[in-house]
């Protein structure tokens, strides 16, 4: 079966009907209807501009706006009848508008093309998405600060190479995650500046002969600037690539967070417990409590990374200006938005509810000679060259491994066999509290610095609302 061209807005040039499979294959309405509200908002602004410049009458404008608002209500209520025959969100809305208000509906498209219309809709959609994502990042960061504040004094082992390195506080560790997210937030805000430029008025690729005023439309839609070149305006998608790149970095951060949560909830670490509502069980092993939310977020990072590669590949060989290839930009972009928002929502809900097992963390920090660097620093402060102190402490650690004793568990006599510069005050630096408190500078893990960093971070979040 095939479809008559009489229903197509471009059918006048064609003598043969579209093949039914081709019609379905080339349609995008199944997914681009997600931009329906943005499409209506863009059309309202476009009609308003056309009336102000005398291209439409005020009555035509009023009829168009009334019809568009009625269509908005139909879509929001779920009663709108989407048709593949009409190809995309734009023609579905335009056809319904013409059905409702008559010939004035056919005049709405004056001075624009679907090329600049879709480019505008995507930017409006993405601008809204960035605002929503940034709000979720901020909510997650508030949760991290709440958890960090509760655990500012909680000592845990810090790791490099997943081996015990030095003691840190759990609050300090949460602030590291906070900083990751702060950079993610900045990337989105910076990308938003390039998203927030208006292509409408570029028409198909060369502009239009009608006396339009693009600045009227820009102001009505809240764009910061105009796309300055009509060819670039309709064919560029680097703003979508940049958004997806920022999302890939964010998801990489969330994936790293997830890996730590999965490790920490395991019986081998047992550092934290996640609330039951964020976990699932096993169909065969009744004892299991699986950290499915972190695992799934970790997995979804690959999904978003794949979308970035898809968009880069989509654009790499396209000549100017618009090409049908660009229909393929929407599904990866839409899925990136949904994936990032859902992952952030899950984390923002989950993080403040984490139960920290303080004594387990403390016992873990006692193992693995985590204060070895503190002993080396102690010797340096007593005049021993760092390389010599490094060797001295290495021998002390080897002795501890052989005798199953941590440095803090050795007697003064045992320690002095490695250096006569070691005195009784050494035990002040070999304790876990002594180690973390000694790192008392901006960026350090000392509890006093953690609390000061939390206060600075809270101020940073508060300024986002100004």
C-alpha positions, 0 to 999 in steps of 0.5 A: 500500500502507498499513501496519496501525496494530497495529505503532504504539505510538499506533495505538489511536486510529486506524481507518485505516492509515497511507499508505505514502508518509506513513509513509516521509515522516514517519519519522526513523529514517534519520537519528536512529539516529545518537543510538542510544547516547544514547537507550540511555543515557537509557533506562538512567537513566530505568529506574533512576530509575523503580526507585528511586522504586518505579514499577518493580521491581528485577527489571524494572529489571534486565531492562530494563538487560540488554535495552538493553545487548544492543541496544547490542551489536546496534547497534554490531555492525551487526546491528540491524534498523532499521524505518521502520514504527517511525518513529524511533530511540526506538520501534525500540529500545523495540520490540526491547526488548519483543521481547527481555524481554516486558512489562517493555519496555513499562513503560520508557516510563512517565513520559516521552514521545518529546517529552522523550526526543528533547530529552534525546537531542539534548542528550546527543548535542550534549554529546558532539559539543562535547567532541569538537570542543573536543578537535580545536580544541585539537589544531589549536591545538597544531599552530599553536603548533608551526608558530609556534615554528619560524617565530618569526623568519621575516619575511613581508609583513603585508597590509591590503586584500591590499596590502603593509602592514608586515613581520610574522613568520610565527609572529605570523601563526599566533598570530592564527589561534590567537586566533581558535580560542581564542574559538571554543573559549570559545563552545563551552564557554559553549554547552555550559552551556546544552546540559547541562540536562535536559528528561527528566521534562517528558513530552509538555508538562505533566510527569507524574502519576507520582512521578518524581525528575528529579534522580536522572536528572539525576545519572545522566546528568551534566546540570548542571541541570534544564530548569525548565519542561515546555513550554519543555523539550520545545519549545526548540531554541535550544541547537542554534541556539547551537551552530550559530551558534558553528560558523558563526563557527568555519567562517568562521575556517577559511574565512579561514585557507583563503583565505590558504593558497590564496593562499600556495600559488599561484605568484604568492605561493609562500610555503608548500608543502602536503604532497602528501597534502593536495592533488590534481592535475588530470585534464588539466594534469600540472603542477597541485598543487591545495590541495583541502583548504583549498578544500573547507573554505572551501566548507563554511563556506557549508554550515554557515551554511545550517544555521544559517539553516535552524534559525532559520527552523525555529523562528521560527513555532512555538507552544509546545509540541512540533511535528512541525516539530522533526523537521527539526532533526536533519539540519542539526544532525548535518551541522554536527557532522560537517562541523566535526569533519572540517574541524578534523581535516583542519586539525589534521593539515595545519597542522604539516606546512606547509613555509614558504619563508622566503626567498620571504617575505623577498623579498616583504616587501622589496617594497611599501615595507613599512617606510614606517611605520617611517620615519614613526615615526623622523621623529616621534621626531625632533620632526616632527609625524606628519601632516608625517612622513606627507607626507614619507614619501609623497613618498619612496615616490613617488620610490621607485616612480618609480625602482624603489627600496625605502626601504632601497635608497635612499642617505642623500642620496636620503632627506635630500632629503625631510627633513634630520631623516634621518640615518645611523641611519635604516637601523636602522629601515628593515631588516626585522629592525629593523621587526619587532624595534621592535614589542616589546610584548605583542601585537607581532610582535617575535620575542621577543614571539612566543616569549613569546606561544607560552609563554602560549598553551601554558599556556592549553592546559595549563589545559584539562586541569586 
